[in-house]
């Protein structure tokens, strides 16, 4: 029961890392961990847009 939140965070970080790798988006595992930990809903929306390919032109998970 105590490990479920930790397992969720780890799986979200892994999924986000795979999406970044497939799409060639800059970032790091530490950055992913911080984003998933403190802004989970934002990261889920970004990932969904990247996977569906419906991200607005010029917008991706990492802004420069």
FENWOHU-V597640 format. One record per residue. N is the residue number from 1. RES is the residue in one letter. SS is DSSP state (H for helix, E for strand, L for the rest). PHI is phi in degrees with one decimal (none if undefined). PSI is psi in whole degrees, -180 to 180 (none if undefined). Layout:
N;RES;SS;PHI;PSI / N;RES;SS;PHI;PSI
This chain:
1;X;L;none;-39 / 2;X;L;-76.2;-22 / 3;X;L;-89.3;-11 / 4;X;H;-61.2;-48 / 5;X;H;-61.2;-37 / 6;X;H;-66.1;-42 / 7;X;H;-63.6;-38 / 8;X;H;-63.8;-45 / 9;X;H;-63.3;-44 / 10;X;H;-61.6;-44 / 11;X;H;-66.6;-37 / 12;X;H;-65.8;-39 / 13;X;H;-65.7;-42 / 14;X;H;-64.2;-45 / 15;X;H;-63.1;-45 / 16;X;H;-62.4;-40 / 17;X;H;-63.4;-40 / 18;X;H;-66.5;-40 / 19;X;H;-64.0;-45 / 20;X;H;-60.0;-42 / 21;X;H;-64.8;-44 / 22;X;H;-65.9;-37 / 23;X;H;-92.4;-5 / 24;X;L;69.9;36 / 25;X;L;-94.3;133 / 26;X;L;-68.7;150 / 27;X;L;158.8;-178 / 28;X;L;-142.0;166 / 29;X;H;-65.2;-38 / 30;X;H;-63.5;-43 / 31;X;H;-61.6;-44 / 32;X;H;-60.6;-43 / 33;X;H;-61.1;-44 / 34;X;H;-65.0;-44 / 35;X;H;-64.8;-44 / 36;X;H;-65.4;-37 / 37;X;H;-71.7;-39 / 38;X;H;-107.7;-14 / 39;X;L;-146.1;61 / 40;X;H;-60.0;-45 / 41;X;H;-61.7;-41 / 42;X;H;-61.0;-44 / 43;X;H;-67.4;-37 / 44;X;H;-64.7;-40 / 45;X;H;-65.5;-45 / 46;X;H;-60.4;-45 / 47;X;H;-64.0;-42 / 48;X;H;-62.5;-42 / 49;X;H;-65.4;-40 / 50;X;H;-65.9;-44 / 51;X;H;-68.9;-40 / 52;X;H;-77.6;-16 / 53;X;L;75.2;18 / 54;X;L;-101.3;16 / 55;X;L;-65.7;135 / 56;X;L;-57.1;153 / 57;X;L;-54.1;130 / 58;X;L;81.7;0 / 59;X;L;-109.8;128 / 60;X;L;-139.6;-173 / 61;X;L;-62.9;-31 / 62;X;L;-119.2;127 / 63;X;L;-101.5;138 / 64;X;L;-99.5;none
